[in-house]
Amino acid sequence: MQKTITNKIRLTLPAIIFFIIGLFVLQVQHKWKRNQVLKWDAFGYHSYLPSLLIYKDWKKVSFLDSILTNYEPSGNKTHRFGFNPVAKTGNVCNQYTMGVAMMHAPGFAIAHGYSKWFSSFPADGYSFHYQKANAYTNLLYASLGILLLTFFLSTYFSSTISAITTILMGFGTNLLYYSYHFSGLSHPCLFFLYAAILYLTQTWYLKPSWLKTFGIGLCVGLCVLIRPIDVLVVLIPLLWPHKNKLTFWLNHWKHIVAIALLVLLVCLPQLFYWKSVTGSWLYYSYNKEVDYFDFSKPHIIQGLLSYQNGWFVYTPLVLVAIAAAFAMGNNTFEKKYNWVLFVFFIPYIYLVFSWHDWFYGWSYGCRALIQTLPLLAFPLAWYIQHLASKQRLQKTIASACFGFILFLNIFQSWQFEKGILLGSLMNEKYYWSVFLSTHKDPKLDRILYLQQQMESEFGW
C-alpha cells in the first residue's frame, strides 16, 4: 500500500513541479500587466470568445477598432491581424479555427465574471483578467499533458523512469517556452490532447468503455479543430499495437462509429461559423496570396537542421528520442510502436514543412512540432531504462548529457525571451556567436538583419 502511494506521488511530481515553477515565472513576468499575452496569433485564437459571447458580432467584428486602440495586439492601432475580408459576403473572417478558444473558454468565463462584477478593469474580453486567465489556462494544459504522459508511460516503465522522462520532456524542449513565456498559442493545448489520446488509447484497448470512447473522439475532434493537419493524430488509435485488432474493432464497432461522429460533432461549430460569415461550409480562411502550402517544395532538411528554428538544433532531446526509437525493438510491442511513429511522422513532417513559412515566424525552435513530443516519450523512456543496466561510467556520461540538454533549453529560452536569440533571423554564425552568452553584439545583430533583408529581396 505504501509503495503504491509512493509511486502515485512520484508520477504526479513532474506535473506539479512544472506547474509551480510556471506559476512563479508567470508571476515574475506578469505580462498581463503590459497587455503582452493576447498578441498576434494568440489574439486571433482568443477573439472567437469575445466576438461570440460578449459582442455577438462575429461577422463584422466592428468592436475590434476599440480593442486595437486600447491594446495594440498586433503592434499598432489599425492592423487587424488574422482577420481577412470576405469579398462574397462583405464580412470579416477570423483566419484561425476555434479549437483553442473552446479549450480556453472555462478560463475566459471565470475572467469575464470577475471583470464584470468584482473588478475595475473593463469586461471587454481583452483586459487584465482575461489575459491573466489565458496565461494560467495555457500553463494548466501543459501541466495536465505532462501528468497524463507520465501515467501513460507508467504502464510500461517504472514510476521513476516515467517521471524522469516527463521531466526531460517538460524542461528539455520548447514546450517550456510556450508554457511559461509565450501564452495563448495552440501548442500546449495540442500537447495535452496528444498525451490524452495516448493515455486513453492505451487504456481503451485494455478495457474499452464509453467514457474512454467519448474522450478519444473529443480529443481527436479538438485536435482537428485547432489545426486541421492534426487529423493525422487519428493514426494513433488506428495503428495502436494490439493483438487481434480487427476482431477487437468488429466487437466494438459501435465505439468506432461513435468516435467518428464525435469528431464531426466537435468540428460542426467551425463549419457553421464559416457558413455564417463566408456563405460556404468549407472555407480557406487565410490569405491565399501570402499563406499557403507548397507541397512541391517541402523544406524538410531546413526545418529539421537549420539554425533558423530547426527542430534538432533547438530541441536536441528529440534526436536522442529518435535514435532510441531506431535502437529499440526487442519485443513485438516496441516494433509495432515504431511502426506508429513511422507512419505518423513521415506525412506529418512533410505537411508541417510544406507550409510557406516553414520556420513558423518569430519562434523559439520548431513550435509546430511541440504536440508530437508525447509520441517520442516512449522511446526516450526505453532508452533511460536501457541505461539503468549499463556501467556507472556510461550512466554518468548520459546523465551529464541530459543535464546539459536541460540547462541549454532553459538558458536558450531565456536568451530568446531577452532578444539574444533572434528566431527566424538566426543563422549558424550568429548562433555560435551568442552560444551560452548573456548578451549580444549589436554590430552582429545589424549585419544579420541586413543579410536577411538581402536574402528576402534578391532571393539569395
N, C-alpha and C positions, 0 to 999 in steps of 0.2 A: 504493500500500500504506500509506504513511504517512498519507495523507488518510483512508483507511478506518479506521485505528486511531484517529485523532484524532476522527472522527465518532462512533465507538462509545464512546469515553471521554466525549465531550460528552453523549451520550444517557444514560449511566449517572449522570452527575453530579447531576441533580436528586434522584434516589432516595437516593444516597449522602449528599448534604448534608442531606436531610430526616431520614434515619435517624440520622446522627451528632449533629445538633442535638437530635433527640428523645431520644437516649440521655443526653445531657448534662442536659436538662430533667428526665427521669425520675430521674436520679441525684441531682440537686439537691433535688427534691421528696421522693424516697424515700417515697411514700405507703404502700408495703407495710410500712414500719416502724410505721405507725399504723393498720394494718388498714383503709386507706381506698380500696383498689382494688375489692374484691368487695363493692360496696354496691348496694342497690336492684335495678335491672334487671340489672346485671352479676352480682349474686348469683344471680338466677333463672336466667339463661343458663348460668352456670357449674355450678350444682348438679346437673345431669344427670351430670357426670363423677364426683364422689364418690359419688352415690347408686347409680350403676350399677357403678362399678369398684372402689370401696373398701368400701362398706357393704352392697352387694347388697340395698338396701332402697329400691326406687323406688315402692312402693305406699303405705306408711305414713309414710315418711321420718321415723321416730322419732328418728333421730340429730340432727335439726335443733335439738332443745332445747338440747343442749350447745353447738352451734355458735352459736346465738343468744346464749347466756350468755357465751361467750368472745369473740365478735367483733362483736356487735350490728350486723349488716349492714343492718338497716332502722331503726336509730335507737334501739331498745330491746331488751330481752332476751326479749320474748314475741311480737313481731309476726312472723308467718310470711309475710312479703311475697311475693306471687307464687305462693303455694300454697293452692289452694282445695279444700275438702272436696267429695267426690262422694257425693251422697245415695244413689244407686243401689247403690254397692258399699261405701261406708264408707271408701274410700281417699282419698288426697290427691293432687291432680293439679297438676303444675307448669304454670302458665298459659303459659309461654314454650315455643316449639318448640326443638328440639335442634340446629339448624344451627350456631349459634355454638359450642356445646360440641364439636361434631365438628371444627370448624376449629381450636379451641384444644387438642384432645386431645394433639397431639405435645408442646406445651409443658407440659401437665399431667403427662404421663408422665415427662418429664425431672425436673420438680419433685418428683413423688412418689418416684421412685427416689433422688434426692438427699436428700430429707427422711427417707426410710426408713433409708438406710444410712450417710449421712455428716453428718447434721445433728442438732442438739439440739432443733430445732423439731418439733412433733408432725406425723406423717404423716396428718393428718386431712382433707386436701383443701382447707383454707382458710387455713392458716398462712402464715408469711413467704414461703417459697419458691414456693408456689402463687400468691400474689398478685403476686410479682415476675415470675414466668413469664407470668402473664396480661397484665401491662402490656407486657412485651417482645414477646409474640406480637402484641398489638394494634398496636404500632408497626411491627412487621415486615410485617404485611399491608398497612398503609397505604403503606409504602415500596415494597413489591413492586407495588402498584397503580400508583404513580407511575412505576415502571420500565416496566411493560407499556404504560401510557398513552403514555409518551414514544416507545417503539418503534412503537406503532400510528400515532402522528402522523407519524413519520419516513418513512412510506410516501408521504405526500402533501406534506410540507413539509421544509425543510432541518433538519439536526440542531440548528442554533442556535435556530430558531423553535420547534421541538418542545420543546427544553429550557426556553426562556423560558416557554412556555405551561404546562408542568407545574410549574415553579417557582411561577407565579402560582396555579395550582390548589392546590398544597400549602400555600403560606403566605398566600394571599389569601382562603381560605374557612374555614368552621368545621370542615373536616376536621382542621385543625391542632389545634383544642381537643380533639377527641375522639380524637386520636392521642397527644397529649402530656399532657393534664391529666386527662381522664376516660376511663379504660380500661375494657375489658370489655364495651362495648356492641356492637351489631351493625354499626354504620356503617363502620368501617374494613374489616371482612370483606366487606361488600357492595360497598364502593368497589373493593376488589381484584377481586371477582368480575365486576363490570360492566366494569372495564378489561380483564380477561382475556377476557370474552366478545367485546368489541370487537376485540381483537387476534386471537383465534382465528377469529372470523367472517371478518374481512378476509383472513386467510391461507388459510382453508378454501376460500373461493370462488376464490382464485387457484390453489391447488394442494391439493385435498382429500386427506385421509389419515385412516386410522382413529384415529390418535393425536389429531388435532385434533377428530375427531368425539367421541371419548371425553371430551376436555377440555370441549367445549361442553355435552354432556349433563351432565357432573358439575357444571359451574359453574351452569347453569340450575337443576338439581336442588337445589343448595345454596342458591341464592337463594330458591327456593320454601320450602325447609325453614327458612330463617332468618325470612323474612317472607312469608307466603302471597301478599300482594298483589303481590309482586315476580315473580310468574309472568308479568307483563307484559314482563319482560326478554326473553322468547322472541320478542318482536316484532323485536328487533334482527337475529337471523339470518334470520327470516322475511321481513322487509322490506328486507334489505340491497340497496343498489344494485348490480345485476349484470345484464349483458346476457343475454338468453335464459334467464332464471331457471327457467322451467317446464321447459325442456329439461334444464337442469342438475339439477333435482330428480329428473326421471324417470330420468336416467342414474345418479343416486346415491341412489335410493330406499332402499336398504338402510341408508345412513348416516342418513337421516331417521328411519327406524324405530328405529335404534339409539339416536339421541338421545332419542326419546320414551321408550323402555324404560329408559334410564339415569336420566332424570328420575324416573320412577316408582320405580326401584330405590333411588335415594338417599332418597326420601321414605318408603319402607317402614318403616324403624325407628320413625319417629314414629307411623305407623298401628298398629304392634304395641304401642308404649308406651300409646297411648290405649286400645286394646282390653284390655290387661292391667290398666290402672288404672281405667278407667271402664266397661268392658263394651261400648263402641261403637268401631267403626273410625274414624269421624269424630266429633270432639267439639269443641264450643266451650269452650275451657279457661278463658276469662276470666270474671269475674263479670258476668253479663248485666245486672245492675241498675245498675252503675256504669261498665262498659267496653263500649262499643257503637259501631256506625256509625249515623249518622243521614243516610241518603242523600237525604232530602228537604230538608236544610238544610246543605249544604256551606259551610264558612267560607273560601271561596277568596280573596276580597278581603282578609280579615283575615290569612289565612295568608301572603299574599304581601307585604302592605303595612303590616300592623300593627306598632307598636312592641313588641307582645307576641310577640316571636320571629319577626316577619315575615321571609320569605326574602330579599326585595330590600333590606330595611332593614339587616340584619346581614351579608348577603353581596352587596354591590353588584356584585361581579365578575360574577355571573350575569346581571345586567342588561346588561352590556357584551356578554357572550356571546350572549344572546338577541337583542339589537339587531343583532349581527353576523350571526346566522342569518337575520334578515329581509333584511339587506343583500346577502348573498352569493347566488349563483345564476347565475353566468356560464356554467357548463357543466352537463352532464347529471348528473354525479355529485353536485355540490353541491345541485342541485334535488331529487334523489331522497333525499339525506341529510336535507334539510329535511323531506321527507315522513316519514321515520323519526321525526324529532324530534316532529313534529306529532301523528302517530298514537300515539306513546308517551306524551307528556306530557299530552295532554288527559284521557284516563281516569286516568292515574296521579295527577295533581294533584287531580282530583275525589275519588278514593279517599282520598288522604292527608288531605285537609282535610274529609272527611266523618266522620272519627273524632271521637268526642265531645270528646276532649281535643286539639283541633286545634292547640294551641300546644305540645303534647308536653311538658308538665310543666316542671320547672325546667331549661330548656335554654338553651344559647347559640345563638341563631338557630334556624332550622328544621332540626333534625338529621334529620328524617325524609326529607329530600331529598338528603342528602350523597352517597348512592350514585349519584345521577343526574349528578353532576358530570362523570364521564368523557364522557358524551354531549355535553356542552357544550364540551368541549375543542377539537373540530374547528372550530366557527365562531369560537372565540376565536383559535385559531392562524391561521385565514384572515384575521382582522382584523389581527393582528400582521404578517402577510405583506403585507397591503394597505398598512399604514402605512409599510413599508420603502421604498415608491416615492414617498412624499409628501415635501414640502419639510421642511427642517430644523425650522422653527418648529412645524409640526404634530406632527412626531415628538417634539419636546421637550415639548410640552404633553401629548401622550398618555403619554409616559414618566413625566412628573410625576404624572399622574392614577393610573397603575398603581402608582407608588411610594407614593402616599398610600393607595391601597386596601390594599397590603401592610402598611404601617405601621398603618393603622386596625384591620385584622383582628388583627394581633399584639397591639396595645395593648388592644383590647377583649376579647381572650381573657384577657389579664392582669387586666383590670378584673373580668371575670366570676369568675375564679378567686379574686380578692380580695374578692368580695362587693360591688363597687361597682355593677356591672350586676346586676339582680335577676331575670333570667329571666322567668317568667310574670307577675311583678308589674309589669313595665315599662309605662309609658305615655309619651306624647310629652313632657309637661312634665318628667318625671323624666329621660328620656333626654338631653334637651338641657341639663339642669342639671348632669349629670355628664360631658358630652361632652368627651373629652380631659382629664378631671380625674383626679388621683391619689387623691382622697378623696371621700367623700360627706357630705352634710349629714344628720345623724341626725334632725333635725326633718322634713325632707322624706321621709325613709325611713318615718317613723311616719305621716305624712299619706297616703303612698301605700298603706301597709298597711291603714289604716282605710278608705280609699276602696275597696280591693279587697274587704274584708270586707262592706261595704255593697252592692257590686255583686253579690256572691255571695248575700247573704241576701235582698235585695229584688228581684233580677233586673234591676237598672238597666243 
